[in-house]
């Protein structure tokens, strides 16, 4: 890998020494990198499939108990079942093996966002919206609005409140 990088750099240097436009060599190197990235890109369906695996992930089928009741994880069986991708971290101790799986709840949250199950709503309220809600709830009278503002604004707010009530009833 390092040799490849050195060779690419050497080609770049030679192009400059020959008087060729160096930016052309840079474009070739960038295209090579883009091709490498595209080759490694994961399609959206695979991302969802992997998140689904993480959300459902369990190593219970690979948990084996010996005659003494000691538990161990059969990683060879997990490998044969193509389930090793569920493992986030594996720590090998002198007498123990610790296996951490990807967080199922985090995977579920990501999947829920993808399926738009959780919609973050921002409530924009201004004084007009509050006044209309108060009119609909009967907490404010027409006369009170005329006294606070003027008749044209009071009339406008009451008409808007009536429209909203009419729409919600239909």
C-alpha positions, 0 to 999 in steps of 0.5 A, a space after each residue: 500500500 505504501 509502495 503504491 502511494 510512493 509510486 503514484 507520487 513519483 509519477 506525479 513528480 515525473 510529470 512535473 519534471 517533464 513539464 506536463 500539466 501537473 493538474 492532469 496527473 492530479 485528476 487521474 489520481 482523484 479519479 482512481 480514488 473515486 473509483 476505489 470509493 465507489 467500489 467500496 460504497 455500500 448500497 442503501 439496501 445493504 445498510 438497512 439490512 445490516 441495521 436490521 441484523 444489529 437490531 435483531 442481533 443475538 448471539 444466543 444461538 452461539 452460546 454453548 454450555 458445557 457439563 459444568 454449566 460454564 458458558 462459552 461462545 462458539 465463534 466458529 459456528 457464528 462465522 459459519 452462520 455469517 453472524 460475526 458482523 454482529 460483533 462490535 468488539 471482541 476482547 480475549 483475556 487469559 481465561 475469558 472472552 468478552 463479546 460486545 454486540 452492536 447496540 440493538 436500540 441504536 439500530 432500532 432508532 436508526 431504522 425508525 428514522 429511516 421509516 419515518 416512525 419518529 417525526 421531530 415536530 417543531 411547534 411554531 406559535 405566535 400571538 395570532 395562533 394563541 389568540 385564535 386558540 383562545 377564541 375557539 376555546 371561548 377564553 376571549 370575547 370579541 369585545 375584549 379583542 376590539 378593546 385590546 387591538 382594533 375592530 378590523 383585527 378582532 374581526 380577522 381573528 374571529 373569522 380565522 377561528 371560524 374557518 379552522 373550526 369549520 375545517 376541523 368539523 368537516 
